[in-house]
Amino acid sequence: MKLHRLLARPFGSLIVLAALLLATLVPSLLTAGEIQRGIFFKAESNAGTAWLLGSVHMANESFYPLPTAVMNAYEQSPVLMVEMDQDSVPLTEQQAIMARTIMYPEGQSLSDSLEPEQRRLLQELLKDAGLALTAVDRFRPGFVAVMVAAMQAERLGYEAENGIDLHLIRKARGNKPILSIETFEEQMALMAELPEDDASVEEFFPTLEDTREMWEGIEDAWKQGDTDALYEAAIGEPLRDNPEAAPLYEALFFRRNRTMAKAVSDCVGLHGNCFVVVGAGHLVGRQSVPAYLEDKGFRVTQF
């Protein structure tokens, strides 16, 4: 399946994006020794400066070391702001939140909600990861689809442990404050918003080869700092081909971008200099965090 055909499946591509950008997961198309720019911005106002780094949440060692400009900005900033610091939420609280957001009530199950062909496809994908359907039967399809995308990434050699946001969170832990824009419950609720009608669920589970092509395009754009290409791959082309998906993109990207821009502006007002790491998809396009910061009077430049 070609990239444009995968992107023509709006909910399938969103599932991949949720794992990629809520992550860029395949071997780089750039040769060793080439400069990795990343998706990186400087936003300045009279109150101070925000540095904005687009994260890939699952990666490999080819993403490191991060560019010198990125690390210099990180070292100069007194605080690190991220989408959400999951380790700050106790495990028991995470489990309780998941139970009321992305799990079925007692008496309902994923198996019962799937059509026979959907069930067969999911069983094959889970089998490749050494799991049975019973292991995920209490979870709603959107969350299971994100889980499958993450497992596919691991098969390609990519891990959350190498994610850019987690890399910087570990570096900041105990050295500078870590501020979260969103809560764990808000992020789980986003997955609960994914549609569960038969047509959408059928697109939730692309094959490894399908998603590989999309990941390649997004990774190449990220490493070259090509915001236009990343926007087209992640948002622009899917929305043009499938305008009916606009409410979902509003929920997963644009609405959150407005919230993120306010949080960044508030951070600069309080701390003067803030280093911010959010999914790279939030930093591209006309309704991105940088665009909303410009609306607030910030002067934004890409590095």
C-alpha positions, 0 to 999 in steps of 0.5 A: 500500500502506497503512502497516499493510499494509507493516508486516505484512510483517515482513522488508520493514519490517526492511529499511527499518528497517535503512536508517532506524534501523541512518533517516528519509528523507522530507520532514517533515510538520511545517511550517517553523519548528516545533520539532524535538524529536528522540528525546532522553534524559538518563540520570543516575546517581551516576557521571554523565550520559549524553545519548542521541540517536536518530539517523536515518542518512540525512536532509536539511537539514530536520533541521538545526539540531539542537535547542539542548538537543541541541547544548548537551549535545553541547558539554558532553560530553567524548566522543562514543559512536556505534554504529560509526565506519566511517571508523575502519576502513581500506577494505581491512579493510572489503572483507575483512570484507564478503567473509566476511560478506555476499558469496557464496563463489566459484561462488555468486551472488544470481541463482542464489538468486532465484526468477524473479519476485524476480529480475525485481523486483530488476532493475527496482529496480536499473534505476531506480538505473542499476545492473545485477544483475551489479553486486550479484550477489556480495552476499547478498539482505539486504545488497542489500535494504538497498542498494536502500532506501538508493538509494530514499532518495537518489531522495527527496533524502536522503543519508547525508552528512546523517545525524545520527550522521555530522554529529556524528562530523564535528563531533567528529573531532579535537576529542573522542574518538569511541567505537564500541559495535560493530565494522564486522564485527558490523554486517555480520554482522547483515545476514548474519543476515537470513533467505534463505528464498524467502518472506522474500526476496520481501518484501525489495524493497518499492517506492518508494511502499511505503517512502515511507509508512513513512518518513513515519510514522517521520520525523513521530514522530522530529521530534515526539519521539513515542517511542510512535508510533515504537515502534509503527511500527518494532517494536510493530505488526509484532511483534504481526502477525508473532510469528514474526519475534521472533528477528530483532527480538531480533537486530537490536534487543533483544540489541543494546540490552542491549549498548548500555546496558552500553557507555553505563553503562561510558562514564559510569563512565569519563568522567562525561559521555557524549553517545551517538548510536544509531539511534532505534529503539534508544531506544523501547519496553520493551526499549530502551536507556533501559529497560535503563539504568533497570534499571541504576539510571539516572534517565532522562527524555526531553527 
